[in-house]
Amino acid sequence: MSSAITDADALISVRDLRKSYGHTEVLRGVSFDVAPSEVVCVIGASGSGKSTLFRCVNLLDPPTGGSVVVAGVNLTDPNVDVDAARARIGTVFQHFNLFPHLSVLDNVMLAPRHVRKMTKDAAAEVAHAQLDKLGLSELAHRRPANLSGGQQQRVAIARALAMRPEVMLFDEPTSALDPELVKGVLEVMRDLALAGMTMLVVTHEMGFAREVANRVIFMDGGVVAEEGPARHVLEFPKSPRLREFLSQVL
Amino acid sequence: MRTRWISKPADRDRFGAAQLPAWRNCRGLLREPGRTVLPKAEVRDERRSSVPTIGAAVDDFLHTFFDWRQIGNALPSLLTEGMRNTLLIAFLAILFGLVGGMLLAVLLLSRYRFVRLPARAYVDVFRGLPAIVTVSLVGIGLPAAGLRLFGRAPLGYAVLAIGLISAAYCAEIFRSGIQAVPPGQLQAGRALGMSYLQTMRLVVVPQGVRNVLPALTGQFIVDVKESALVYLLGLAVGQRELYFIAQEQQAASYNSSPLVAAGMCYLVITIPLTYLVNWMDRRLRQDGPRRGRPGSPPPPGPVATLRATDNVAGAQR
């Protein structure tokens, strides 16, 4: 299934990705790779295309052109079973998107049961183990609406991890949180990175990017304007646009 | 006598001031066995010309609508045969409407025009026709055209006709409820690897249905009431529902009390139905109040950036 343009080592390989809404071209040829166990942060101003990039990488929004290869599967190939591929990609949204009609436990169990076709008991075991790992056991029988934003986002991470994904995608996972709740979520993500998870994180958290990311990609105007090792890009920005952006954010 | 009643404030609070004495008069009337309705109408006219008292008018009114003997005569068949058939028609029509409405709602939400259009046309037609026209077309038209789906059983045609109408309304109710589910829910389901239909079934539709439970109650009540239209099709003894029984007796006695009795039977069905669904609604929401659920995002952009800036310091510490 791997295609010729794929870097054999990369877990995520994006090539010349394009996305237009009507006449507006939001992504204008984005290419990058994420190696196994690498943490890559995507930064950029609002409207730079980073959230669109996130939705295109797991095909929640079908790209207009280019290719996305994740774990050897070319998602942009029309013959590929996208559902099966997405089951191997963990996704965490800015607004958590937990299922409000289900308990925390059921949220985490749902995909293992219905996608992995586990029995109820097996799925519950997986879910409990995952919640335990993130210190959320005592919330198992609560409804999402009764949790703080930070707890909800950690449950969302647990829900994604219960599918044993090979890659995790995050879309501004702390942007919708009250400031005092951000730390707990970032700690979970840091632990995940230390455990060797391959992560692509769209973020505004420069501290997290500097500390945890191996590489930083700066998006501007629908293209990758600058990319490189995290510290290098954040401390010695080359392009004036990135310098301007960093001065606003930091 | 009357003044005494009225002057007692406690009684005035509980009953309409003039109602209670008249009620007593009405009971008095019942004790006169020879009295029939028609002569009474004449008596009323005389009274009006000679002694036009409010009490007499109230008497007539109460006799027409609350003749307890008439009500007593009607109740046995209303409560057995009538109640049974009304509930049967209504229950089956509601069931038909729910299943048909859900299917139509999924079609209405399709990405494809050629799937949406037939469903749209169906909903527009059956919501646009008066119920009495649909019931006549289905119940009289179909058998006349040789389509005797239910043989000579009018109840079957009534269920079909009312169910067809209910499906159209339910389709719109479900569609609006499902569309009110934040799009992030579908995205989250798909992102976990579930198919479109799996996500709809397990995530979106359950939330959508919860959104519209109160609206559905309204439709259930309409279905109960429309079951009365089966009288158009002519019913044999044993098939009669509430309205048919009451209307037969009204035609025979020229007194509306049987209709009042039937009306009370309808209320005995519809009012508890409302409270039952409200109770279910409350129970479903109990564990998770709807406020502040995920999917009601604060606006991104400047606010998000500001917040991010706020906690950079914390994260860098």
Interface residues (C-beta under 8 A of the other chain):
Chain A: S46 N58 L60 D83 A84 R86 A87 R88 I89 T91 F93 Q94 H95 F96 N97 L98 F99 P100 H101 S103 L110 A111 H114 V115 R143 P144 A145 N146 Q152 R159 A160 M163 E172 T174 S175 A176 L177 D178 P179 V182 K183 L186 T203 H204 E205 M206 G207 F208 R210 E211 Q248 V249 L250
Chain B: P182 G184 Q185 Q187 A188 G189 R190 A191 L192 G193 M194 S195 Q198 L202 V203 P206 Q207 R210 L284 D287 G288 P289 R290 R291 G292 R293 P294 G295 S296 P297 P298 P300 G301 P302 A304 T305 R307 A308 T309 D310 N311 V312 A313 G314 A315 Q316
